[in-house]
Amino acid sequence: MHIETLGQYQLVLSAMQSIQNGGWTAYASVRSLAAAAGDDADILPYQRIGNDTLFASEAAAIAGARSVALEVIAPGMRTQ
């Protein structure tokens, strides 16, 4: 699991390897660190990213999850 803080957002990124074919699935969540106590801080609840998407490696899955999370907080933002 990879946790990253970008400004007022916390990204939680992870990957899980499939037993059937060895591919990797990506998971992500985005939380607002600026949310008031008692407010729902989840901007993107923890979930699988791309239901049918399998990645060749754990690193590729994490990168895919990060790309989706960044798109949620900054639509149109380009990732490297």
Protein Blocks (a to p, Z undefined) as FASTA:
>chain_A
ZZddehjaccdddddddfklopacdddddddfkbcehiafbfbdcddehjkbccfbfklm
mmmmmmmmmmmmmghiacZZ
